[in-house]
Amino acid sequence: MSADLRQEALYLAAGVADVLLGGARDVLRQMPQLAEIRQELRARGELAWGRGVPLGEAHLEVLARRVSERNPR
């Protein structure tokens, strides 16, 4: 599969996802009784995203390690 076809497929999938998410957002905004469900889904989404996205090392930890490597005791 060429890079152009992969990019086309990626853009199409992102477009479909955007339409679906936009529609779901509109429905949830129009129905105030679903506000709690919306909050719960958002919280779950944030947790799921945090589990799936690898986090880098803590900035201060990296700096401390570099300093200790430069100045061994």
PQR file of N, CA, C, O and H, with PARSE charges and radii, in Angstrom:
ATOM      1  N   MET A   1       0.855  -1.174   0.000 -0.4000 1.5000
ATOM      2  CA  MET A   1       0.000   0.000   0.000 -0.0000 2.0000
ATOM      3  C   MET A   1       0.898   1.234   0.000  0.5500 1.7000
ATOM      4  O   MET A   1       1.802   1.348   0.828 -0.5500 1.4000
ATOM      5  N   SER A   2       0.658   2.123  -0.896 -0.4000 1.5000
ATOM      6  CA  SER A   2       1.495   3.310  -0.997 -0.0000 2.0000
ATOM      7  C   SER A   2       1.182   4.295   0.134  0.5500 1.7000
ATOM      8  O   SER A   2       0.146   4.217   0.794 -0.5500 1.4000
ATOM      9  H   SER A   2      -0.076   2.030  -1.569  0.4000 1.0000
ATOM     10  N   ALA A   3       2.113   5.213   0.323 -0.4000 1.5000
ATOM     11  CA  ALA A   3       1.942   6.212   1.383 -0.0000 2.0000
ATOM     12  C   ALA A   3       0.708   7.063   1.136  0.5500 1.7000
ATOM     13  O   ALA A   3       0.015   7.435   2.083 -0.5500 1.4000
ATOM     14  H   ALA A   3       2.954   5.276  -0.213  0.4000 1.0000
ATOM     15  N   ASP A   4       0.422   7.378  -0.130 -0.4000 1.5000
ATOM     16  CA  ASP A   4      -0.761   8.185  -0.453 -0.0000 2.0000
ATOM     17  C   ASP A   4      -2.049   7.463  -0.085  0.5500 1.7000
ATOM     18  O   ASP A   4      -2.983   8.071   0.437 -0.5500 1.4000
ATOM     19  H   ASP A   4       0.985   7.076  -0.900  0.4000 1.0000
ATOM     20  N   LEU A   5      -2.094   6.152  -0.362 -0.4000 1.5000
ATOM     21  CA  LEU A   5      -3.302   5.385  -0.017 -0.0000 2.0000
ATOM     22  C   LEU A   5      -3.461   5.251   1.484  0.5500 1.7000
ATOM     23  O   LEU A   5      -4.575   5.320   2.004 -0.5500 1.4000
ATOM     24  H   LEU A   5      -1.335   5.658  -0.786  0.4000 1.0000
ATOM     25  N   ARG A   6      -2.334   5.057   2.194 -0.4000 1.5000
ATOM     26  CA  ARG A   6      -2.411   4.981   3.665 -0.0000 2.0000
ATOM     27  C   ARG A   6      -2.894   6.299   4.241  0.5500 1.7000
ATOM     28  O   ARG A   6      -3.723   6.325   5.151 -0.5500 1.4000
ATOM     29  H   ARG A   6      -1.429   5.001   1.772  0.4000 1.0000
ATOM     30  N   GLN A   7      -2.372   7.391   3.706 -0.4000 1.5000
ATOM     31  CA  GLN A   7      -2.771   8.717   4.191 -0.0000 2.0000
ATOM     32  C   GLN A   7      -4.243   8.961   3.898  0.5500 1.7000
ATOM     33  O   GLN A   7      -4.965   9.502   4.736 -0.5500 1.4000
ATOM     34  H   GLN A   7      -1.699   7.370   2.967  0.4000 1.0000
ATOM     35  N   GLU A   8      -4.693   8.563   2.709 -0.4000 1.5000
ATOM     36  CA  GLU A   8      -6.106   8.709   2.338 -0.0000 2.0000
ATOM     37  C   GLU A   8      -6.991   7.922   3.300  0.5500 1.7000
ATOM     38  O   GLU A   8      -8.005   8.436   3.771 -0.5500 1.4000
ATOM     39  H   GLU A   8      -4.107   8.124   2.028  0.4000 1.0000
ATOM     40  N   ALA A   9      -6.609   6.671   3.595 -0.4000 1.5000
ATOM     41  CA  ALA A   9      -7.387   5.837   4.512 -0.0000 2.0000
ATOM     42  C   ALA A   9      -7.410   6.443   5.908  0.5500 1.7000
ATOM     43  O   ALA A   9      -8.445   6.446   6.574 -0.5500 1.4000
ATOM     44  H   ALA A   9      -5.785   6.254   3.212  0.4000 1.0000
ATOM     45  N   LEU A  10      -6.265   6.957   6.346 -0.4000 1.5000
ATOM     46  CA  LEU A  10      -6.189   7.579   7.666 -0.0000 2.0000
ATOM     47  C   LEU A  10      -7.105   8.794   7.749  0.5500 1.7000
ATOM     48  O   LEU A  10      -7.833   8.961   8.727 -0.5500 1.4000
ATOM     49  H   LEU A  10      -5.424   6.955   5.805  0.4000 1.0000
ATOM     50  N   TYR A  11      -7.070   9.641   6.724 -0.4000 1.5000
ATOM     51  CA  TYR A  11      -7.923  10.836   6.718 -0.0000 2.0000
ATOM     52  C   TYR A  11      -9.403  10.471   6.664  0.5500 1.7000
ATOM     53  O   TYR A  11     -10.223  11.106   7.328 -0.5500 1.4000
ATOM     54  H   TYR A  11      -6.479   9.505   5.929  0.4000 1.0000
ATOM     55  N   LEU A  12      -9.749   9.452   5.879 -0.4000 1.5000
ATOM     56  CA  LEU A  12     -11.152   9.027   5.820 -0.0000 2.0000
ATOM     57  C   LEU A  12     -11.616   8.509   7.176  0.5500 1.7000
ATOM     58  O   LEU A  12     -12.708   8.849   7.630 -0.5500 1.4000
ATOM     59  H   LEU A  12      -9.082   8.936   5.341  0.4000 1.0000
ATOM     60  N   ALA A  13     -10.792   7.689   7.824 -0.4000 1.5000
ATOM     61  CA  ALA A  13     -11.158   7.152   9.138 -0.0000 2.0000
ATOM     62  C   ALA A  13     -11.290   8.280  10.163  0.5500 1.7000
ATOM     63  O   ALA A  13     -12.215   8.281  10.975 -0.5500 1.4000
ATOM     64  H   ALA A  13      -9.904   7.412   7.455  0.4000 1.0000
ATOM     65  N   ALA A  14     -10.373   9.227  10.122 -0.4000 1.5000
ATOM     66  CA  ALA A  14     -10.444  10.360  11.054 -0.0000 2.0000
ATOM     67  C   ALA A  14     -11.693  11.193  10.786  0.5500 1.7000
ATOM     68  O   ALA A  14     -12.322  11.682  11.724 -0.5500 1.4000
ATOM     69  H   ALA A  14      -9.621   9.227   9.463  0.4000 1.0000
ATOM     70  N   GLY A  15     -12.054  11.358   9.524 -0.4000 1.5000
ATOM     71  CA  GLY A  15     -13.263  12.106   9.184 -0.0000 2.0000
ATOM     72  C   GLY A  15     -14.519  11.423   9.700  0.5500 1.7000
ATOM     73  O   GLY A  15     -15.408  12.077  10.244 -0.5500 1.4000
ATOM     74  H   GLY A  15     -11.543  10.961   8.762  0.4000 1.0000
ATOM     75  N   VAL A  16     -14.593  10.107   9.530 -0.4000 1.5000
ATOM     76  CA  VAL A  16     -15.748   9.349  10.024 -0.0000 2.0000
ATOM     77  C   VAL A  16     -15.830   9.455  11.546  0.5500 1.7000
ATOM     78  O   VAL A  16     -16.907   9.673  12.099 -0.5500 1.4000
ATOM     79  H   VAL A  16     -13.871   9.575   9.088  0.4000 1.0000
ATOM     80  N   ALA A  17     -14.693   9.300  12.218 -0.4000 1.5000
ATOM     81  CA  ALA A  17     -14.669   9.400  13.679 -0.0000 2.0000
ATOM     82  C   ALA A  17     -15.110  10.790  14.129  0.5500 1.7000
ATOM     83  O   ALA A  17     -15.843  10.921  15.109 -0.5500 1.4000
ATOM     84  H   ALA A  17     -13.818   9.123  11.769  0.4000 1.0000
ATOM     85  N   ASP A  18     -14.666  11.824  13.419 -0.4000 1.5000
ATOM     86  CA  ASP A  18     -15.034  13.185  13.781 -0.0000 2.0000
ATOM     87  C   ASP A  18     -16.535  13.408  13.636  0.5500 1.7000
ATOM     88  O   ASP A  18     -17.159  14.039  14.489 -0.5500 1.4000
ATOM     89  H   ASP A  18     -14.071  11.717  12.623  0.4000 1.0000
ATOM     90  N   VAL A  19     -17.111  12.891  12.558 -0.4000 1.5000
ATOM     91  CA  VAL A  19     -18.556  13.027  12.350 -0.0000 2.0000
ATOM     92  C   VAL A  19     -19.324  12.301  13.449  0.5500 1.7000
ATOM     93  O   VAL A  19     -20.286  12.835  14.000 -0.5500 1.4000
ATOM     94  H   VAL A  19     -16.604  12.378  11.865  0.4000 1.0000
ATOM     95  N   LEU A  20     -18.895  11.082  13.765 -0.4000 1.5000
ATOM     96  CA  LEU A  20     -19.583  10.310  14.807 -0.0000 2.0000
ATOM     97  C   LEU A  20     -19.461  10.981  16.172  0.5500 1.7000
ATOM     98  O   LEU A  20     -20.443  11.089  16.905 -0.5500 1.4000
ATOM     99  H   LEU A  20     -18.113  10.647  13.318  0.4000 1.0000
ATOM    100  N   LEU A  21     -18.263  11.426  16.506 -0.4000 1.5000
ATOM    101  CA  LEU A  21     -18.077  12.080  17.798 -0.0000 2.0000
ATOM    102  C   LEU A  21     -18.818  13.409  17.866  0.5500 1.7000
ATOM    103  O   LEU A  21     -19.383  13.754  18.904 -0.5500 1.4000
ATOM    104  H   LEU A  21     -17.465  11.338  15.910  0.4000 1.0000
ATOM    105  N   GLY A  22     -18.818  14.148  16.777 -0.4000 1.5000
ATOM    106  CA  GLY A  22     -19.545  15.413  16.739 -0.0000 2.0000
ATOM    107  C   GLY A  22     -21.032  15.196  16.937  0.5500 1.7000
ATOM    108  O   GLY A  22     -21.677  15.941  17.674 -0.5500 1.4000
ATOM    109  H   GLY A  22     -18.358  13.868  15.934  0.4000 1.0000
ATOM    110  N   GLY A  23     -21.580  14.185  16.288 -0.4000 1.5000
ATOM    111  CA  GLY A  23     -22.998  13.869  16.457 -0.0000 2.0000
ATOM    112  C   GLY A  23     -23.315  13.449  17.875  0.5500 1.7000
ATOM    113  O   GLY A  23     -24.324  13.870  18.442 -0.5500 1.4000
ATOM    114  H   GLY A  23     -21.056  13.579  15.689  0.4000 1.0000
ATOM    115  N   ALA A  24     -22.453  12.613  18.458 -0.4000 1.5000
ATOM    116  CA  ALA A  24     -22.672  12.174  19.838 -0.0000 2.0000
ATOM    117  C   ALA A  24     -22.594  13.358  20.792  0.5500 1.7000
ATOM    118  O   ALA A  24     -23.379  13.449  21.736 -0.5500 1.4000
ATOM    119  H   ALA A  24     -21.633  12.271  17.998  0.4000 1.0000
ATOM    120  N   ARG A  25     -21.652  14.265  20.550 -0.4000 1.5000
ATOM    121  CA  ARG A  25     -21.523  15.452  21.400 -0.0000 2.0000
ATOM    122  C   ARG A  25     -22.788  16.299  21.339  0.5500 1.7000
ATOM    123  O   ARG A  25     -23.286  16.764  22.364 -0.5500 1.4000
ATOM    124  H   ARG A  25     -21.015  14.192  19.783  0.4000 1.0000
ATOM    125  N   ASP A  26     -23.303  16.496  20.125 -0.4000 1.5000
ATOM    126  CA  ASP A  26     -24.505  17.307  19.960 -0.0000 2.0000
ATOM    127  C   ASP A  26     -25.694  16.687  20.688  0.5500 1.7000
ATOM    128  O   ASP A  26     -26.459  17.393  21.345 -0.5500 1.4000
ATOM    129  H   ASP A  26     -22.899  16.118  19.292  0.4000 1.0000
ATOM    130  N   VAL A  27     -25.847  15.378  20.572 -0.4000 1.5000
ATOM    131  CA  VAL A  27     -26.961  14.687  21.238 -0.0000 2.0000
ATOM    132  C   VAL A  27     -26.837  14.835  22.750  0.5500 1.7000
ATOM    133  O   VAL A  27     -27.821  15.124  23.431 -0.5500 1.4000
ATOM    134  H   VAL A  27     -25.226  14.805  20.038  0.4000 1.0000
ATOM    135  N   LEU A  28     -25.628  14.637  23.275 -0.4000 1.5000
ATOM    136  CA  LEU A  28     -25.442  14.730  24.722 -0.0000 2.0000
ATOM    137  C   LEU A  28     -25.667  16.142  25.239  0.5500 1.7000
ATOM    138  O   LEU A  28     -26.178  16.321  26.345 -0.5500 1.4000
ATOM    139  H   LEU A  28     -24.829  14.402  22.722  0.4000 1.0000
ATOM    140  N   ARG A  29     -25.294  17.143  24.457 -0.4000 1.5000
ATOM    141  CA  ARG A  29     -25.507  18.535  24.875 -0.0000 2.0000
ATOM    142  C   ARG A  29     -26.982  18.892  24.890  0.5500 1.7000
ATOM    143  O   ARG A  29     -27.415  19.706  25.706 -0.5500 1.4000
ATOM    144  H   ARG A  29     -24.879  16.998  23.558  0.4000 1.0000
ATOM    145  N   GLN A  30     -27.756  18.296  24.001 -0.4000 1.5000
ATOM    146  CA  GLN A  30     -29.174  18.627  23.901 -0.0000 2.0000
ATOM    147  C   GLN A  30     -30.008  17.932  24.968  0.5500 1.7000
ATOM    148  O   GLN A  30     -31.167  18.289  25.181 -0.5500 1.4000
ATOM    149  H   GLN A  30     -27.405  17.635  23.339  0.4000 1.0000
ATOM    150  N   MET A  31     -29.437  16.957  25.630 -0.4000 1.5000
ATOM    151  CA  MET A  31     -30.190  16.191  26.614 -0.0000 2.0000
ATOM    152  C   MET A  31     -29.561  16.366  27.991  0.5500 1.7000
ATOM    153  O   MET A  31     -28.678  15.595  28.367 -0.5500 1.4000
ATOM    154  H   MET A  31     -28.496  16.666  25.457  0.4000 1.0000
ATOM    155  N   PRO A  32     -30.004  17.373  28.750 -0.5600 1.5000
ATOM    156  CA  PRO A  32     -29.385  17.658  30.051  0.2800 2.0000
ATOM    157  C   PRO A  32     -29.439  16.483  31.020  0.5500 1.7000
ATOM    158  O   PRO A  32     -28.558  16.362  31.871 -0.5500 1.4000
ATOM    159  N   GLN A  33     -30.430  15.624  30.923 -0.4000 1.5000
ATOM    160  CA  GLN A  33     -30.513  14.499  31.844 -0.0000 2.0000
ATOM    161  C   GLN A  33     -29.366  13.513  31.638  0.5500 1.7000
ATOM    162  O   GLN A  33     -29.126  12.653  32.484 -0.5500 1.4000
ATOM    163  H   GLN A  33     -31.146  15.722  30.232  0.4000 1.0000
ATOM    164  N   LEU A  34     -28.661  13.636  30.519 -0.4000 1.5000
ATOM    165  CA  LEU A  34     -27.521  12.762  30.268 -0.0000 2.0000
ATOM    166  C   LEU A  34     -26.194  13.396  30.688  0.5500 1.7000
ATOM    167  O   LEU A  34     -25.127  12.874  30.364 -0.5500 1.4000
ATOM    168  H   LEU A  34     -28.856  14.335  29.831  0.4000 1.0000
ATOM    169  N   ALA A  35     -26.257  14.510  31.402 -0.4000 1.5000
ATOM    170  CA  ALA A  35     -25.037  15.214  31.799 -0.0000 2.0000
ATOM    171  C   ALA A  35     -24.138  14.329  32.663  0.5500 1.7000
ATOM    172  O   ALA A  35     -22.918  14.336  32.504 -0.5500 1.4000
ATOM    173  H   ALA A  35     -27.123  14.934  31.665  0.4000 1.0000
ATOM    174  N   GLU A  36     -24.739  13.576  33.570 -0.4000 1.5000
ATOM    175  CA  GLU A  36     -23.938  12.705  34.429 -0.0000 2.0000
ATOM    176  C   GLU A  36     -23.275  11.606  33.619  0.5500 1.7000
ATOM    177  O   GLU A  36     -22.119  11.259  33.860 -0.5500 1.4000
ATOM    178  H   GLU A  36     -25.730  13.571  33.700  0.4000 1.0000
ATOM    179  N   ILE A  37     -24.005  11.058  32.659 -0.4000 1.5000
ATOM    180  CA  ILE A  37     -23.439  10.019  31.795 -0.0000 2.0000
ATOM    181  C   ILE A  37     -22.288  10.595  30.989  0.5500 1.7000
ATOM    182  O   ILE A  37     -21.256   9.948  30.813 -0.5500 1.4000
ATOM    183  H   ILE A  37     -24.945  11.339  32.463  0.4000 1.0000
ATOM    184  N   ARG A  38     -22.471  11.809  30.504 -0.4000 1.5000
ATOM    185  CA  ARG A  38     -21.418  12.472  29.734 -0.0000 2.0000
ATOM    186  C   ARG A  38     -20.161  12.648  30.587  0.5500 1.7000
ATOM    187  O   ARG A  38     -19.051  12.384  30.125 -0.5500 1.4000
ATOM    188  H   ARG A  38     -23.310  12.335  30.648  0.4000 1.0000
ATOM    189  N   GLN A  39     -20.338  13.091  31.820 -0.4000 1.5000
ATOM    190  CA  GLN A  39     -19.194  13.275  32.711 -0.0000 2.0000
ATOM    191  C   GLN A  39     -18.503  11.945  32.992  0.5500 1.7000
ATOM    192  O   GLN A  39     -17.275  11.866  33.003 -0.5500 1.4000
ATOM    193  H   GLN A  39     -21.240  13.305  32.195  0.4000 1.0000
ATOM    194  N   GLU A  40     -19.294  10.909  33.215 -0.4000 1.5000
ATOM    195  CA  GLU A  40     -18.729   9.582  33.478 -0.0000 2.0000
ATOM    196  C   GLU A  40     -17.950   9.076  32.266  0.5500 1.7000
ATOM    197  O   GLU A  40     -16.844   8.556  32.407 -0.5500 1.4000
ATOM    198  H   GLU A  40     -20.292  10.973  33.206  0.4000 1.0000
ATOM    199  N   LEU A  41     -18.529   9.230  31.081 -0.4000 1.5000
ATOM    200  CA  LEU A  41     -17.841   8.779  29.871 -0.0000 2.0000
ATOM    201  C   LEU A  41     -16.557   9.558  29.650  0.5500 1.7000
ATOM    202  O   LEU A  41     -15.544   8.988  29.244 -0.5500 1.4000
ATOM    203  H   LEU A  41     -19.428   9.652  30.966  0.4000 1.0000
ATOM    204  N   ARG A  42     -16.593  10.852  29.915 -0.4000 1.5000
ATOM    205  CA  ARG A  42     -15.373  11.660  29.757 -0.0000 2.0000
ATOM    206  C   ARG A  42     -14.290  11.202  30.731  0.5500 1.7000
ATOM    207  O   ARG A  42     -13.131  11.049  30.348 -0.5500 1.4000
ATOM    208  H   ARG A  42     -17.416  11.314  30.245  0.4000 1.0000
ATOM    209  N   ALA A  43     -14.670  10.987  31.982 -0.4000 1.5000
ATOM    210  CA  ALA A  43     -13.701  10.540  32.978 -0.0000 2.0000
ATOM    211  C   ALA A  43     -13.106   9.190  32.588  0.5500 1.7000
ATOM    212  O   ALA A  43     -11.899   8.977  32.702 -0.5500 1.4000
ATOM    213  H   ALA A  43     -15.612  11.112  32.292  0.4000 1.0000
ATOM    214  N   ARG A  44     -13.966   8.282  32.127 -0.4000 1.5000
ATOM    215  CA  ARG A  44     -13.477   6.977  31.687 -0.0000 2.0000
ATOM    216  C   ARG A  44     -12.559   7.106  30.474  0.5500 1.7000
ATOM    217  O   ARG A  44     -11.555   6.402  30.365 -0.5500 1.4000
ATOM    218  H   ARG A  44     -14.947   8.455  32.035  0.4000 1.0000
ATOM    219  N   GLY A  45     -12.912   8.011  29.568 -0.4000 1.5000
ATOM    220  CA  GLY A  45     -12.078   8.238  28.397 -0.0000 2.0000
ATOM    221  C   GLY A  45     -10.709   8.765  28.768  0.5500 1.7000
ATOM    222  O   GLY A  45      -9.702   8.340  28.201 -0.5500 1.4000
ATOM    223  H   GLY A  45     -13.728   8.583  29.656  0.4000 1.0000
ATOM    224  N   GLU A  46     -10.664   9.695  29.721 -0.4000 1.5000
ATOM    225  CA  GLU A  46      -9.378  10.229  30.166 -0.0000 2.0000
ATOM    226  C   GLU A  46      -8.527   9.133  30.793  0.5500 1.7000
ATOM    227  O   GLU A  46      -7.323   9.063  30.549 -0.5500 1.4000
ATOM    228  H   GLU A  46     -11.482  10.041  30.181  0.4000 1.0000
ATOM    229  N   LEU A  47      -9.151   8.279  31.599 -0.4000 1.5000
ATOM    230  CA  LEU A  47      -8.405   7.180  32.212 -0.0000 2.0000
ATOM    231  C   LEU A  47      -7.902   6.198  31.161  0.5500 1.7000
ATOM    232  O   LEU A  47      -6.757   5.749  31.221 -0.5500 1.4000
ATOM    233  H   LEU A  47     -10.129   8.336  31.797  0.4000 1.0000
ATOM    234  N   ALA A  48      -8.760   5.867  30.198 -0.4000 1.5000
ATOM    235  CA  ALA A  48      -8.361   4.947  29.138 -0.0000 2.0000
ATOM    236  C   ALA A  48      -7.227   5.537  28.312  0.5500 1.7000
ATOM    237  O   ALA A  48      -6.286   4.830  27.951 -0.5500 1.4000
ATOM    238  H   ALA A  48      -9.689   6.233  30.149  0.4000 1.0000
ATOM    239  N   TRP A  49      -7.311   6.822  28.014 -0.4000 1.5000
ATOM    240  CA  TRP A  49      -6.257   7.483  27.238 -0.0000 2.0000
ATOM    241  C   TRP A  49      -4.943   7.448  28.010  0.5500 1.7000
ATOM    242  O   TRP A  49      -3.883   7.204  27.433 -0.5500 1.4000
ATOM    243  H   TRP A  49      -8.075   7.396  28.307  0.4000 1.0000
ATOM    244  N   GLY A  50      -5.016   7.690  29.310 -0.4000 1.5000
ATOM    245  CA  GLY A  50      -3.817   7.670  30.138 -0.0000 2.0000
ATOM    246  C   GLY A  50      -3.160   6.303  30.184  0.5500 1.7000
ATOM    247  O   GLY A  50      -1.936   6.202  30.260 -0.5500 1.4000
ATOM    248  H   GLY A  50      -5.877   7.887  29.779  0.4000 1.0000
ATOM    249  N   ARG A  51      -3.968   5.247  30.140 -0.4000 1.5000
ATOM    250  CA  ARG A  51      -3.409   3.896  30.135 -0.0000 2.0000
ATOM    251  C   ARG A  51      -2.797   3.555  28.788  0.5500 1.7000
ATOM    252  O   ARG A  51      -1.812   2.819  28.721 -0.5500 1.4000
ATOM    253  H   ARG A  51      -4.963   5.329  30.079  0.4000 1.0000
ATOM    254  N   GLY A  52      -3.372   4.084  27.712 -0.4000 1.5000
ATOM    255  CA  GLY A  52      -2.932   3.704  26.372 -0.0000 2.0000
ATOM    256  C   GLY A  52      -1.798   4.527  25.821  0.5500 1.7000
ATOM    257  O   GLY A  52      -1.100   4.078  24.911 -0.5500 1.4000
ATOM    258  H   GLY A  52      -4.172   4.682  27.766  0.4000 1.0000
ATOM    259  N   VAL A  53      -1.593   5.722  26.344 -0.4000 1.5000
ATOM    260  CA  VAL A  53      -0.557   6.605  25.817 -0.0000 2.0000
ATOM    261  C   VAL A  53       0.673   6.497  26.713  0.5500 1.7000
ATOM    262  O   VAL A  53       0.607   6.804  27.903 -0.5500 1.4000
ATOM    263  H   VAL A  53      -2.160   6.087  27.082  0.4000 1.0000
ATOM    264  N   PRO A  54       1.801   6.058  26.137 -0.5600 1.5000
ATOM    265  CA  PRO A  54       2.994   5.947  26.970  0.2800 2.0000
ATOM    266  C   PRO A  54       3.485   7.322  27.419  0.5500 1.7000
ATOM    267  O   PRO A  54       3.571   8.258  26.625 -0.5500 1.4000
ATOM    268  N   LEU A  55       3.795   7.419  28.678 -0.4000 1.5000
ATOM    269  CA  LEU A  55       4.266   8.687  29.225 -0.0000 2.0000
ATOM    270  C   LEU A  55       5.785   8.680  29.264  0.5500 1.7000
ATOM    271  O   LEU A  55       6.403   7.638  29.482 -0.5500 1.4000
ATOM    272  H   LEU A  55       3.725   6.659  29.323  0.4000 1.0000
ATOM    273  N   GLY A  56       6.374   9.826  29.057 -0.4000 1.5000
ATOM    274  CA  GLY A  56       7.814   9.959  29.144 -0.0000 2.0000
ATOM    275  C   GLY A  56       8.243  10.006  30.603  0.5500 1.7000
ATOM    276  O   GLY A  56       7.417  10.030  31.514 -0.5500 1.4000
ATOM    277  H   GLY A  56       5.872  10.673  28.880  0.4000 1.0000
ATOM    278  N   GLU A  57       9.532  10.017  30.795 -0.4000 1.5000
ATOM    279  CA  GLU A  57      10.041  10.105  32.148 -0.0000 2.0000
ATOM    280  C   GLU A  57       9.754  11.483  32.726  0.5500 1.7000
ATOM    281  O   GLU A  57       9.599  12.458  31.990 -0.5500 1.4000
ATOM    282  H   GLU A  57      10.204   9.997  30.054  0.4000 1.0000
ATOM    283  N   ALA A  58       9.687  11.553  34.026 -0.4000 1.5000
ATOM    284  CA  ALA A  58       9.455  12.823  34.695 -0.0000 2.0000
ATOM    285  C   ALA A  58      10.643  13.748  34.438  0.5500 1.7000
ATOM    286  O   ALA A  58      11.796  13.330  34.544 -0.5500 1.4000
ATOM    287  H   ALA A  58       9.812  10.762  34.625  0.4000 1.0000
ATOM    288  N   HIS A  59      10.363  14.977  34.109 -0.4000 1.5000
ATOM    289  CA  HIS A  59      11.390  15.945  33.729 -0.0000 2.0000
ATOM    290  C   HIS A  59      12.437  16.136  34.829  0.5500 1.7000
ATOM    291  O   HIS A  59      13.635  16.091  34.550 -0.5500 1.4000
ATOM    292  H   HIS A  59       9.427  15.317  34.023  0.4000 1.0000
ATOM    293  N   LEU A  60      12.008  16.345  36.062 -0.4000 1.5000
ATOM    294  CA  LEU A  60      12.946  16.569  37.160 -0.0000 2.0000
ATOM    295  C   LEU A  60      13.775  15.320  37.458  0.5500 1.7000
ATOM    296  O   LEU A  60      14.938  15.420  37.848 -0.5500 1.4000
ATOM    297  H   LEU A  60      11.034  16.382  36.289  0.4000 1.0000
ATOM    298  N   GLU A  61      13.181  14.164  37.275 -0.4000 1.5000
ATOM    299  CA  GLU A  61      13.922  12.925  37.493 -0.0000 2.0000
ATOM    300  C   GLU A  61      15.060  12.792  36.476  0.5500 1.7000
ATOM    301  O   GLU A  61      16.167  12.383  36.828 -0.5500 1.4000
ATOM    302  H   GLU A  61      12.236  14.083  36.958  0.4000 1.0000
ATOM    303  N   VAL A  62      14.787  13.134  35.228 -0.4000 1.5000
ATOM    304  CA  VAL A  62      15.809  13.085  34.187 -0.0000 2.0000
ATOM    305  C   VAL A  62      16.933  14.062  34.509  0.5500 1.7000
ATOM    306  O   VAL A  62      18.109  13.718  34.390 -0.5500 1.4000
ATOM    307  H   VAL A  62      13.888  13.466  34.942  0.4000 1.0000
ATOM    308  N   LEU A  63      16.578  15.276  34.917 -0.4000 1.5000
ATOM    309  CA  LEU A  63      17.593  16.271  35.264 -0.0000 2.0000
ATOM    310  C   LEU A  63      18.439  15.806  36.446  0.5500 1.7000
ATOM    311  O   LEU A  63      19.663  15.937  36.420 -0.5500 1.4000
ATOM    312  H   LEU A  63      15.622  15.556  35.014  0.4000 1.0000
ATOM    313  N   ALA A  64      17.807  15.272  37.466 -0.4000 1.5000
ATOM    314  CA  ALA A  64      18.543  14.793  38.643 -0.0000 2.0000
ATOM    315  C   ALA A  64      19.496  13.668  38.262  0.5500 1.7000
ATOM    316  O   ALA A  64      20.621  13.618  38.759 -0.5500 1.4000
ATOM    317  H   ALA A  64      16.813  15.165  37.487  0.4000 1.0000
ATOM    318  N   ARG A  65      19.069  12.777  37.400 -0.4000 1.5000
ATOM    319  CA  ARG A  65      19.927  11.675  36.963 -0.0000 2.0000
ATOM    320  C   ARG A  65      21.139  12.211  36.203  0.5500 1.7000
ATOM    321  O   ARG A  65      22.257  11.734  36.400 -0.5500 1.4000
ATOM    322  H   ARG A  65      18.155  12.817  36.996  0.4000 1.0000
ATOM    323  N   ARG A  66      20.924  13.188  35.344 -0.4000 1.5000
ATOM    324  CA  ARG A  66      22.035  13.776  34.582 -0.0000 2.0000
ATOM    325  C   ARG A  66      23.039  14.453  35.503  0.5500 1.7000
ATOM    326  O   ARG A  66      24.248  14.312  35.318 -0.5500 1.4000
ATOM    327  H   ARG A  66      20.016  13.575  35.184  0.4000 1.0000
ATOM    328  N   VAL A  67      22.547  15.185  36.491 -0.4000 1.5000
ATOM    329  CA  VAL A  67      23.441  15.855  37.435 -0.0000 2.0000
ATOM    330  C   VAL A  67      24.241  14.824  38.213  0.5500 1.7000
ATOM    331  O   VAL A  67      25.447  14.992  38.393 -0.5500 1.4000
ATOM    332  H   VAL A  67      21.565  15.300  36.642  0.4000 1.0000
ATOM    333  N   SER A  68      23.602  13.774  38.672 -0.4000 1.5000
ATOM    334  CA  SER A  68      24.318  12.761  39.454 -0.0000 2.0000
ATOM    335  C   SER A  68      25.329  12.002  38.595  0.5500 1.7000
ATOM    336  O   SER A  68      26.348  11.545  39.114 -0.5500 1.4000
ATOM    337  H   SER A  68      22.622  13.638  38.525  0.4000 1.0000
ATOM    338  N   GLU A  69      25.072  11.858  37.303 -0.4000 1.5000
ATOM    339  CA  GLU A  69      26.039  11.212  36.415 -0.0000 2.0000
ATOM    340  C   GLU A  69      27.261  12.098  36.199  0.5500 1.7000
ATOM    341  O   GLU A  69      28.377  11.596  36.061 -0.5500 1.4000
ATOM    342  H   GLU A  69      24.244  12.229  36.882  0.4000 1.0000
ATOM    343  N   ARG A  70      27.057  13.392  36.170 -0.4000 1.5000
ATOM    344  CA  ARG A  70      28.179  14.331  35.964 -0.0000 2.0000
ATOM    345  C   ARG A  70      29.037  14.472  37.223  0.5500 1.7000
ATOM    346  O   ARG A  70      30.252  14.650  37.141 -0.5500 1.4000
ATOM    347  H   ARG A  70      26.151  13.799  36.282  0.4000 1.0000
ATOM    348  N   ASN A  71      28.395  14.391  38.371 -0.4000 1.5000
ATOM    349  CA  ASN A  71      29.103  14.616  39.638 -0.0000 2.0000
ATOM    350  C   ASN A  71      29.020  13.383  40.528  0.5500 1.7000
ATOM    351  O   ASN A  71      28.336  13.406  41.551 -0.5500 1.4000
ATOM    352  H   ASN A  71      27.408  14.246  38.437  0.4000 1.0000
ATOM    353  N   PRO A  72      29.705  12.313  40.155 -0.5600 1.5000
ATOM    354  CA  PRO A  72      29.637  11.109  41.002  0.2800 2.0000
ATOM    355  C   PRO A  72      30.362  11.360  42.332  0.5500 1.7000
ATOM    356  O   PRO A  72      31.375  12.059  42.370 -0.5500 1.4000
ATOM    357  N   ARG A  73      29.851  10.804  43.388 -0.4000 1.5000
ATOM    358  CA  ARG A  73      30.453  11.006  44.721 -0.0000 2.0000
ATOM    359  C   ARG A  73      31.345   9.860  45.079  0.5500 1.7000
ATOM    360  O   ARG A  73      31.937   9.852  46.158 -0.5500 1.4000
ATOM    361  H   ARG A  73      29.028  10.236  43.358  0.4000 1.0000
TER
END
